[in-house]
Amino acid sequence: MSHKAIINTIKRNSPVLMGVLNVTPDSFSDGGKYTSTKAAVQQAISMTESGAYIIDIGGESSRPGAKPVSEEEEMKRALPVIKALINRRDAINRVSTSKQWYISIDTYKPAVAEAALLAGANIVNDITGLQNAQMRSVVAKYNCPVVLMHMLGTPQTMQKQPRYTNVVQDITNFFKQQILLAKQAGIKREQIILDPGIGFGKTLNHNLKILRNISQFEKLKLPILIGASRKSMIEKITGAKTEDRLPGTLALHLWATQQGADILRVHDVAEHTQALKIQEKLH
């Protein structure tokens, strides 16, 4: 399916939900829950039934301090789930509340991205923001949508006293630079989705400034993705532990949609669907 069809679906239904599906043993919130293909597929089906338009499958944790895994291990975790979902797409469509849903591969490794696209994934979600020239080549080759995310440093270093001159302007400058590099690699501008990377090399104040200034990123005239689901910023504000952060997540995400966010990356799809329906009726 072309990037235009996918992006148009997102624009038509904005805001849309991207359901988080971590097939890892060590992700900060749901690590170890979906390491079997059967459990992962069932969770993906549940999320599409609840209203997710995108299922974001990740085979390597990007939580602060997470250890990298090999390409082989990441593929071993993610590819069977993608293939199983593709094989069951028709059956899933009969129960899905989303008329059309897509699979995203959450990876910064070009080889993993290419293998996932060949297996049936539709979108690449790159936490390193297309800084790898090989990743830019893969995205250009397969003409797929790509999430270009901002991260300061790496998961191992990103939360060690992150500093910015002006966090919103610095991220905007990064986006402009990476969009230019993407274009030079053959990636069409309309393939790109922007994610300012809540929690990826940011303090609480940085995250709040980003959320208050989503309109600044909107000036780039590309879809904006926000992923604050269960993030530690909620604990820093309220004291809530990971399993108790749904109310804070909903507050942050509803605010983000009011500021113009097009995609919300979430763990709790059903709850977000309900909240968004209420919000829509109030407009």
N, C-alpha and C positions, 0 to 999 in steps of 0.2 A: 504494500500500500504506500502511496506517495506521501511525502512529508506534508504536502498541501492538504490532503484529505484529513490527516491527523490533526494538524494545527487548526484547520477550519472547524473540526469537531470540538476542539478545546474552546475556540472563540465563541462558537454558537452556544455552548453550554456553560460558559464561564460563570462562576468559578467551578472548576472540576476537582475531583478528589483523586489523588495518587495514593494508592494503598501500599504501605510499607510491608515488604515480605523479605525478612532477613533469614537466609538459609545458612546461618552461622551459629557456632556454639558460644560466641562471646559478644554479640551486640549488646548495647547498654540496656535496652528495654526488653527485647523479646529473644535474646540469644538463647539458643538451645531448644526453643519451642517447635521450630519447623525444619529441623535438620533431616528428617525423612521426607522423601518425595511425596509420599501419601499425605502427610500432615501439611506440607507446604501447598499442595494442590487443593486440599480441602479449605485451607485458609484463603487462598486466592478466589475460590468459588464463593466463599462466604462474603468476601469483600466486593465482588462484582454483583452479588445478589443485593448487597446493601447500598450500592450506588457508585462504586469506584469505576472510573473510566480508564485508569492506568494502574497496572500492577507493577511495582518497582522491585525487582528481584536483585538482591545483593548477596554475593558469596564471600565478601570480606568486610569485617567490621571497620568502621571509620570513627568509632568513639575515641575520645582523647586517650592517647597512650596505647591504642591497639597495635598489636604486632602485625606486620604485613604477612600475607600468605603467597604461595607460589601461584603462577598462572594455572598450573595443572590442578592444584587443590581448589582454586576458585571455580574453574570449569566443572570439576567433579561435583561441586555443590550446586551450581546454578543451572547447568545445561539440562540435566534430567527433568528438572521442574519446568523449564521452558518447553521442552519437547512434550511433556505430559499435558501441559495446558493447551498446546497447539492441537494435539491429538483429540482433546476433549472439547475443543472450541464450540462445535455445534451443540453439544449437550449443555454446555455452560450457557450459551446464548438463550436457550429455552427458559432458563430460570433467572437470568441476569436482568436487573432493572436498568442497566445501561444498554442502550440499543447497540452501541459499538464500544468495545474496550480494547486496550492495547497493552503490550508487555514492554516494560523498560528494563534495561540491564544497568545496574548501578555498579560501574567499574571505571577505573582510570587506566586499565591495561588494554592496549590496542588489540592484542591477540584474543583476549576474553571477549571484548566487544564484538569483534568480527565473528567469532564462533557463535556468540549469542544471536547475532543478526542472521547468520546462516541457519540457526536452529528455529528461527521464527520471531525473535524479538523485533520490536518496531522502533524503539527509541533508545538512545544512549544517554545515560545520566553520568556525567563526568565531574567528580568532585574537584578535580584539578583544573577545570575550566579550559580544556583543550590546549594546555601548555605543551603537550607532547605532540610533535609534528606527525608522528605515526598515527596517533589517534585522529588528528585532523584528516589524514589521508583515508582512514577507514570510514569516517563519517561522510566524506565527499564521495567515496566509492559507492556506498550503499544509499546515498541520497536520503538519509533518515533524519528525523528531528533529533536535536541534541540539547541536553540541559547543560548550560555553561555556568558552573558554580564558582563562586569566589571562596578560596580558603587561604588563610595566612599560614604558610609553612606546610607541615604534614600532620597527620593525626598524632604522630609521636611528639611533635614540638608546638602545635598550634596554640595550646592554652598556656604556654610559658611566657607570661607577661606580654600579650599582644599589644602593639602600639600602632597608631595611625596619626597622620597629620590631620586629616578630616575623614572619618570612616566612610561617610556617604560619598564624598568626592573621590576618595581613593578607590573605592569599589567601582564607581562609575568610570573612572579612568582605566581600570583593569578591564572592564567590560568592553570599552571602546577599542582598546588594544587587541583583545582576543577576538573580537568581531572582525577586525581588519585582517588578522592572521588567518582566521577561518575563511574569509572571502578569498584571500590569496591562495588558499589551498583548494578552492573550488566548492566550498560550502556556501550555499545560498543564504542570504540574510534571513529569509523567511523560515529557514529550518531551525533557527536558534530560539531557545527558551532561556531566560536569565534567572539565576538563583543567587541572591546575595549571601547565602551561606550562614544562616543563623546558627551561632554556636561554634562555627569553624574558624577558630582564631579570633574570637571576639569576647570582650568582657560583657557583663550585664549592661553597662551603659552603652557600649557599642551596639548590642542587639536592640536596645530600646530606640536608639537613634535611627537605626535601619528601618525599624517598623514604623516609626513616626514619619519617615521620609520615603516611603514606597513610591510616592508620586514623582520623586526625582528620577528613579529608575524607569518609570513609565515614559519619560521623555525620549528614551531610546526606541520607543514604539515597537517593543517586542513583548511576548507573553512573560509575565513574572510569576515565578514559583516561590512559595514560602513554605519552609519546613521547620516549624517550632514544636512539633509534636513531642511531648514528654521531656522537653529539653531542660537542662539543669537551671536555666534562667528562671524557671517557674519555682524551683526550690529556693533560689536565692531571694525571690520576692516573697514567697509565702511559707517556706519551710517544708513544702510537700515533697515526699519521697516519690521515686519513679512511678510506683503503682497508683499513686493518688493524684496524678497531675492532669487528669482529663479535664476538670473544670478550667484550670489555667490554660490548657491547650486550646480549648474552645474559645476562651476570651481572646487570646492572642490571634487565633485564626479568623474569627469573625471581624476583629479590628482590621486585619490584613486585607480581607475582601472588601471592606468598606473603603480602604485606601487604594484599591485597584488590583490586588493580587488575582491572577487568573487560575492558578493551580495551587492546591494545598496538599502537601505531602504528609500523610497521617497514618497513625496506627489504628485509630478507632473510627472506622468508616461509617457505621450505622449511626453513631452519635453525631458525627459531623453532618450527615445527610439530614437528620432531623433538625439540627440547629440552623442549617442553611435554608431549609424550607420555611421555618418560622421567620428568619430574617427577610426572606424574599417577600413574604406576605406583609411585612411591616413597611416595605418601601412604597 
